Amino acid sequence: MKEYIPLEEGDYYLSEEGYKVFTEQYHRKRGYCCESGCRHCPYGYNKKTNRRQ
């Protein structure tokens, strides 16, 4: 079971389309890469190559 991480200011913003986009701050606080190809992944994951840089 994954741990719940409460959202704080700066953890996300809304895209022009209205989607929640998580920031690098949130990903670092979470502490691991989910390998979903997140826009602001600080772990260097590339969904197209399925590798971390």
CYANA upper distance limits for C-alpha pairs under 8 A (distance plus 0.5 A):
  5 ILE  CA     30 ARG  CA      7.49
  7 LEU  CA     11 ASP  CA      6.65
  7 LEU  CA     26 TYR  CA      8.44
 10 GLY  CA     23 THR  CA      7.60
 10 GLY  CA     25 GLN  CA      7.54
 10 GLY  CA     26 TYR  CA      8.22
 11 ASP  CA     22 PHE  CA      6.32
 11 ASP  CA     23 THR  CA      5.88
 11 ASP  CA     24 GLU  CA      8.19
 11 ASP  CA     25 GLN  CA      6.35
 11 ASP  CA     26 TYR  CA      5.17
 12 TYR  CA     20 LYS  CA      6.80
 12 TYR  CA     21 VAL  CA      5.74
 12 TYR  CA     22 PHE  CA      4.69
 12 TYR  CA     23 THR  CA      5.70
 12 TYR  CA     26 TYR  CA      7.74
 13 TYR  CA     20 LYS  CA      6.28
 13 TYR  CA     21 VAL  CA      5.87
 13 TYR  CA     22 PHE  CA      7.20
 13 TYR  CA     23 THR  CA      8.00
 14 LEU  CA     18 GLY  CA      5.83
 14 LEU  CA     19 TYR  CA      5.84
 14 LEU  CA     20 LYS  CA      5.22
 14 LEU  CA     21 VAL  CA      6.44
 15 SER  CA     19 TYR  CA      5.69
 15 SER  CA     20 LYS  CA      6.94
 15 SER  CA     21 VAL  CA      7.03
 21 VAL  CA     39 ARG  CA      8.14
 22 PHE  CA     26 TYR  CA      6.65
 22 PHE  CA     27 HIS  CA      7.67
 22 PHE  CA     38 CYS  CA      8.31
 22 PHE  CA     39 ARG  CA      8.38
 22 PHE  CA     40 HIS  CA      7.53
 23 THR  CA     27 HIS  CA      7.06
 23 THR  CA     40 HIS  CA      6.06
 23 THR  CA     41 CYS  CA      8.36
 24 GLU  CA     28 ARG  CA      6.61
 24 GLU  CA     40 HIS  CA      5.63
 24 GLU  CA     41 CYS  CA      6.53
 24 GLU  CA     42 PRO  CA      6.33
 25 GLN  CA     29 LYS  CA      6.72
 26 TYR  CA     30 ARG  CA      6.67
 27 HIS  CA     31 GLY  CA      6.87
 27 HIS  CA     32 TYR  CA      7.63
 27 HIS  CA     33 CYS  CA      8.01
 27 HIS  CA     40 HIS  CA      8.37
 27 HIS  CA     41 CYS  CA      7.14
 27 HIS  CA     42 PRO  CA      7.46
 28 ARG  CA     32 TYR  CA      7.75
 28 ARG  CA     42 PRO  CA      7.46
 32 TYR  CA     43 TYR  CA      8.36
 33 CYS  CA     41 CYS  CA      7.94
 33 CYS  CA     43 TYR  CA      6.83
 33 CYS  CA     45 TYR  CA      8.04
 35 GLU  CA     45 TYR  CA      6.90
 35 GLU  CA     46 ASN  CA      8.48
 35 GLU  CA     47 LYS  CA      7.43
 35 GLU  CA     50 ASN  CA      8.35
 36 SER  CA     47 LYS  CA      7.20
 37 GLY  CA     41 CYS  CA      7.77
 37 GLY  CA     45 TYR  CA      6.94
 37 GLY  CA     46 ASN  CA      6.55
 37 GLY  CA     47 LYS  CA      5.38
 41 CYS  CA     45 TYR  CA      7.20
 43 TYR  CA     52 ARG  CA      7.32
 43 TYR  CA     53 GLN  CA      8.33
 44 GLY  CA     52 ARG  CA      5.45
 44 GLY  CA     53 GLN  CA      5.51
 45 TYR  CA     50 ASN  CA      7.56
 45 TYR  CA     51 ARG  CA      6.16
 45 TYR  CA     52 ARG  CA      4.62
 45 TYR  CA     53 GLN  CA      6.87
 46 ASN  CA     50 ASN  CA      6.10
 46 ASN  CA     51 ARG  CA      6.05
 46 ASN  CA     52 ARG  CA      6.56
 46 ASN  CA     53 GLN  CA      7.94
 47 LYS  CA     51 ARG  CA      7.59
